[in-house]
Amino acid sequence: CFECKSNLSHIVSVIPTEQEEEEDFISTLRDRSHIDETLRLATDEKAADYAAAIQKLRKIYHTSIKPMEQAYKYNELRQHEISAYPGRTLGDSATDGEITSKPMVLFLGPWSVGKSSMINYLLGLNDSPYQLYTGAEPTTSEFTVIMHGEKIRSVEGIVMAADSSRSFSPLEKFGQNFLEKLIGIEMPHKLLERVTFVDTPGIIENRKQQERGYPFNDVCQWFIDRADLIFVVFDPTKLDVGLELEMLFRQLKGRESQIRIILNKADNLATQDLMRVYGALFWSLAPLINVTEPPRVYVSSFWPYDYAPDTSRELFKREEISLLEDLNQVIENRMENKIAFIRQHGIRVRIHGLLVDRYVQTFKEKMSFFSDPELVFKEIVDDPDKFYIFKSILAKTNVSKFDLPNRDAYRDFFGINPIANFKPLSTQCSYMGGCLLDKIEKAITTELPALLSSINSGKQPGLSSCEATGCGEKPKNRYRKN
């Protein structure tokens, strides 16, 4: 009837169309222009200068540091104490993949606190086919590496570990069960040209490591050691600290300068409640972070939708911009950080070479015609202080006592590497290549500081002289026989 048709047309007219729903949805999205502006995504970098510095850094590593690594099997040295060398496992060797890799930003924290949503927001992935899945329940069960690529595609963990050009090949040591929980996502994005994001499974306090099927804490430590910036994200409703979170903060010891605490979803609380939660967060973390100045805490809501009404919108936006400035600082300093990392790595390799050389020299001095080689060397390894192994390095070289590795590490090292496999440093020389010790000392004291100086001054990298850089006098190694 006509009346029915009239009523039906009225009902249809008040039902919003799909286009109107989409327009209403878009209107609730937050403006993202400050992200591009703060991270300077619209500006072009001096790619040629950066590439030249990377090539120079690779050359220094391969010609001056890697030969001593290989001669004294530095990559087989293992350190028992996690905090012995903050930021790096002692026995790891540098690789081309790590030298050329982009800065890594690691996201850690309990489950469903907004880690994946934050990455989606920073990259503008919401409602795209490759946005990270989010939800109120524990959703991320994999370690997800979001990196730059020419096209959007996913990369299996076994492929990432097998590709020597990437920096993830050492992850094979954690086994196939872990590689099945590792996934990479490549996409052409301006921010990913400068940085790599790593999303991690949320911490669930009632779950044991064995239930994950792989050594979760060891994998986290691997990523922590290589991260340039670490975001530890919390939800105002999930501030309880359990055993797994305590273990995580123990692994973060020595990395306080890279840690940023994020109190996410802050617009879900009234201002007074937010102040209480902020205080409760510091109270929970105080026993875990024993430093004079605690890490910076950012309070905001990192997702693409507009802030809840009647909340501190301006405060949240300022906090967000501060965090983006921190991220931008890491991106801009990436070359300086790589040079500093390779130099620090070179210092450790040099110390290792000097120690092995001292063990070799002591063994030769204590051996006689009637001595049992195994018993003699066992005595040296079991009690190196009796033979002044470490003290002689401190007395006759410019090595700091704080840089010396754990003595027990060398008991294990020589357990799998017989002393007869190593030659003294004084014999590690060639007519064309020079001496291993001279080359690594030149890299540490001259070449790497000169490269760093050229980066800071904006000049093309050049290593011909150290006079203009003020990199200092070459330290004398009084231990080596001239």
BELPE-V294971 format. One record per helix or strand. SS is the DSSP state (2 for helix, 1 for strand). FROM is the first residue (numbers start at 1). LEN is the number of residues. Records with the same first field share a line. If there is no record, write none. Layout:
SS->FROM-LEN + FROM-LEN
This chain:
2->2-13 + 18-10 + 33-6 + 47-25 + 74-3 + 82-4 + 96-5 + 115-9 + 157-6 + 169-6 + 176-4 + 191-3 + 209-4 + 216-11 + 243-9 + 256-3 + 266-3 + 271-15 + 313-20 + 334-33 + 373-10 + 384-4 + 389-8 + 401-3 + 407-10 + 419-3 + 425-3 + 436-22
1->29-1 + 103-8 + 143-6 + 153-4 + 182-6 + 195-5 + 203-1 + 229-7 + 259-6 + 296-4 + 305-1 + 429-2 + 434-2
